[in-house]
Amino acid sequence: MAALSISDAAKAIGHSSRSQLYRLMKDGRLDDFVCWRGGKRLIEVNGLAAAVKEATQQRSNSATVVKADGAVDWDKIAETCNGWLAGDGWSNRPWTGTQWATLYWCLADAMSESEPDS
């Protein structure tokens, strides 16, 4: 497979966020996959999923938000996100664009924690 942007590479290996790839690149753990073309940093996706899996470990305390029947457990997601968002400013509505963006990323991260390792 070709070298892709970081965002596209994350999607190609089944991640909803590119943040984990950026962390691993910062730590030098994906140096073999990073290349530069036309002044753009790209990442080779051939073997990337296995390298990411090898470089990371599942958190033992992460909440599983997928039920046995495959349905999403929205109560678990709400619990996880509420823990992250505890504090001032979240009870007033309508929410600002920044608050909605924060909610989106919290949901995306909570969902990605529930994804089984592939």
N, C-alpha and C positions, 0 to 999 in steps of 0.2 A: 504494500500500500504506500501511497505517497506521503510526503511530509505535509502536515496541515497546520493551521493556526492553532494556538493553544486551546482556544474555545472549541474549535471543531474537533481537535484531537480528544478533548475531554468527552465530548458527545459520542465520538466514535468508539470509545472504550466503555461507554455506559455511565459516565458520571454526569450529574446535573450541574456541577459547578467546576470551574477551572482552578479554584483555589488550591486544591490538593496538589495539582500539577505544579503550580507556581511554588508552593512550599518545597516540594521535592527538587525542583530545579534550583532553587535558592541554596538548598543543602548540597547541591552537586550530585544528587543521586540519579539524575536523568541525563547526565552529560553525554552519554553515548547516543541519545535520541535527539538532542538539540542540534539544529543546523540553521545557518543564515543564508537567505536567498533574497537578493534585491534589497538588502538592508532590513529585511523582516526576519524575526526569530520564528522559526517553525519547529515542529516536533514530529519525528518519524513515528508512525503509529504501529508499525510492524514490530510486535513483541512488547509494546508499551504496556498493555494491560497486565501481562505477567510481571513486568518490572515494577509496576506500581503496587501490585499485590505483594510482591516480595519485599518491597521497601516499606510497607505499612503493615499495621496490625489492627485488627478489629478491637475497638474498645470494649472491655468486658462490661462496662456500666452503661453502654448505649441501650436505649429503649427500643425494643422491636416493635414496629408500628404496623406490621402486616400480620393479620390473623391467620390462623391455620387454613381457613378457606380461601386465602388470597386477598380478602378484602382489607382495605386500609382501616386501621384503628385510629380514627380521628380524635378520640379522647386522649390517646397516648401522644399524638402529635400536639394537641392543645396543651397537654401537661408540659411537654418538652419546651414548646415555644413560650408558654407563660412563665416558665422558669427563667428563660433568657430575657424576657421583656419586663420582668418585675421592676417596677419603679414608676416615677412620675411621668405623666403625659400620655398614658395609654388608656385612660378611662374616658377622656373627652372625645366626642365625635362631632363633626366629621374629622377623619384623620387626614393629615397632610400627605403630600406625595412622598416625602421622606419616610413617614411612618408606614405607608403602604409598601414602599421598597424594602424596608426592614422586615415587614411581615412576609413578603415574598421570599427573601433570602433565608429567613428563619424556617419557613415551610420547606424550602428546597433542601436546606441542610438537614432538617429533621427527617425528611423523606429519604435522603441519600444515606443516612445512618442506618436505615432499615433495609437497604438493598443487600441481598446476599452477595457474598464474594463470588466472582465468576472466574 
